[in-house]
Amino acid sequence: MRRIGWFSAGTGFCILLGANISLQAQNSAFEVPTTNTHAVIHQKVAATDIEISYNRPCVKGRTIFGTLVPFGKVWRTGSDAATSISFSTPVTVEGKPISAGTYEVFSVPGDKEWTVILHENRSQWGSYAYDATHDVARFIVKPVSLHDRVETFTISIDDIATNAATLNISWDKTRVPVRFTIDVQKTVVPQLEEALKKDGRRPYFRAAMFYFENNLDIDRAAELMKLAVDENPNHIGMLYRLALILERKGDMKGAREAAQRSLAGAATASTELREEYTKLNTQLLKRLNN
């Protein structure tokens, strides 16, 4: 009986010990929520990957710029750890060339203008140890007054074009736009041409449209679109776009032939495609025949 009692007590102890270890494990995995939430955004512009890591304070009825965030002083551009931004390729920010890499983002808010700073990545907490000697570049930008309040501090990448975008810093009733561009000739074309050499299905159509839409090399666009059509001879969309490319190239005869093939194919397409490509090709042929 004693052995049974001892065994039961030991078993109970083991159960309690196991429960305690399990609770400790759960506690070690639990992250206490912070007042200011952390956000990471990813955005691709052309072939450039952009990542921004930052913390997001809220207005909470306070007066922000000029009071909570003083004018004329360096700000971490968020809360807690300094905001960071990464570019996978070189970019041009507000007219200044910036190498690929990771940077900290600081700013000096002002009533009429802001200074936005890209700083060496030093994994800083706030701006307490900020040292201007480690600045990579500074940009003077004009803040925009907002009608509606942005309660939670937000950094976003908007107005995305094939080779440009705007980084917006928004909080309370202020938005600060920072424009950047990407040299697609240097960052996209080499990767694109490498992809066209690989085995398997090659992206002829998308590559042709990239050259065409970015006004890069119309002869290369025509060459690639013809290869796409060779693989898909009855594709009315590809034929129509081949006609557009040949029109820009100045090959009106080839453009008319491609448009006529697309128009003929549209006659047997589904209702929606038939209506769309009949209209598009009719308009194009009218233009080509003038």
ZIGIZI-V961140 format. One record per helix or strand. SS is the DSSP state (2 for helix, 1 for strand). FROM is the first residue (numbers start at 1). LEN is the number of residues. If there is no record, write none. Layout:
ss->{SS	SS}
from->{FROM	FROM}
len->{LEN	LEN}
This chain:
ss->{2	1	1	1	1	1	1	1	1	1	1	1	1	1	2	1	1	1	2	2	2	2	2	2	2}
from->{2	37	48	58	65	69	74	81	83	91	96	101	114	125	132	135	143	164	184	189	204	218	236	252	271}
len->{28	9	9	1	1	1	2	1	5	3	3	8	7	1	3	7	16	18	4	7	10	14	14	15	19}
